[in-house]
Amino acid sequence: MNSRYAKKLEQLREKGRLRNVRPVESGAYHLNLSSNDYLGIGNDKVLQEEFFAGQSGKNTREFRLAASSSRLLTGDSQLAHDLEGEIAHGYQSEAALLFNSGYHANIGILPALFGKRDLILSDKLNHASIHDGFRLSRAHCKRYGHCDYTQLRKLLTKYRDQYEQVVIVSESVFSMDGDVADIEQLVAIKKEFDTMLYIDEAHGVGLYGPRGLGKVEETQQLANVDLLVGTFGKAWASIGAFVCCSRTIRRYLINHSRSFIFTTGLPPLTLNWNRFVFQKSLQMTDARQHLLKLSENLRVSLQEKGIMTGGDSNIIPIAIGEDNKAVQLAAAMQKRGYLVLPIRPPAVPEGTARFRLSLCADMSWQELETLPGLITEIMSCR
C-alpha cells in the first residue's frame, strides 16, 4: 500500500509539485512576501497588548481557549451572538452566522442551500473551497470563464428556466491573480435573470470600502448580495469566517449546514479577538490607503522592468510558467532574504506556475523598491 503512495509522491517531486510543511522562524527573512496578514495586525504588538490588557477583569469564561463542543450542544456563547450582531449591523444585513474558517463556510453553505433542482454558476478561478462546496452539493454546476460575464449571460439565457434556483458565485478579489470581479455587473446580471448572488470576500475584507468591509461595500452593493462570505483568517489576523444573509437563511444554515453543525465552536478568546479586530479595522483607513499605494507602485515598477504581472490589488502575481523553474526561482529569492513561495497546480491552472507577492500594510516602499531589480536579476540567471 505504501509503495503506491510513495510512487505518486515521487511523480509529484519529478514535476516540481511536491509540497512540504515547514516552520518559518521569526526574523529568518528580510521580508515575508507570502503572508495574508494584509493589514499587519498579526505583527502589531501594540494592538495585541491593548487587546490582552482589555481582557483583565472580564469573566474568565470570555477568554477560555476552547469551546469544547459544537454550538448546537454546549459550545455556544453570547460572545458569538454579539459578534454576529456586530457583523450584521456593519454589513447592513438582516443576520450573520459564524463558521470556523472560510473553507468551512464554502463547503457548508452551498450544499445546504442548493439541491438537485438548482444550478450553481461559478467563476472558473474561484477558490478550491468553493469548488469543493458545489461538488458536495446535489445541485447542477457549471463554470464560466474567469470574469467572462458575456459567457455567464449566455449560460443563464440557456439554462435559467430549467432550474428552480440559480446562484452566481464569485470571489471579489481573486486569491491567485489579484484581480477583481465586476461586482456591479454581477448585480445587474443577478437582477436581469432573477438569480441569487454569492460573493466570497476572503481577500477583500479589511482592505476596501470606507470601513474596510470589502469590495461589495466599496461598490455600494451591500443590499444586492444575497450571501456575502468573509474571513477573519487574512487581513483580520485570526481564524474564523462569517456569512451575511437573511434571518431565514441563517436559521436554515443552522439546521442544515454540516460544517456548522458537526464541528466545535470557535474558542471564546478567539471570538473576543475577532470582535476587537473587527472594530479596530473599521478605522484603519490610513493603513488601507498605504497598502494600495504600495501595491500600485510595485506593480508599475515590475512592469517597467519588463516583468509580466497583473492584478488590481495587493496580491501581485509574477508569471513563471514551468513548475520546477518556479521552485528554483523561489529558492533563489529565499537565499537573498525574501520569503517568496512557488505557486503551482492545482492551486493555479496548468502551465501558470508563479510567484504570488502578497503585500501588507506594515511594509514600506524602502523595503520594496529594490525588489523588481532583484527579481529581474534572478530570472535572467536561470
Secondary structure, DSSP 8 states (H G I E B T S, - for coil): -HHHHHHHHHHHHHHT---------TTSSSEE-S---TTSGGG-HHHHHHHHHHHTTS-GGGG-S---SBTTTT---HHHHHHHHHHHHHTT-SEEEEESSHHHHHHHHHHHH--TT-EEEEETT--HHHHHHHHHSSSEEEEE-TT-HHHHHHHHHHHGGG-S-EEEEEESB-TTT--B--HHHHHHHHHHHT-EEEEE-TTTTTTSSTTS--HHHHTT-GGG-SEEEEESSSTT-S--EEEEE-HHHHHHHHHH-HHHHTSB---HHHHHHHHHHHHHHTT-HHHHHHHHHHHHHHHHHHHHTT--B--SSSEEEEEEESHHHHHHHHHHHHHTTEE--EE-TTSS-TT-EEEEEE--TT--HHHHTTHHHHHHHHHHT-
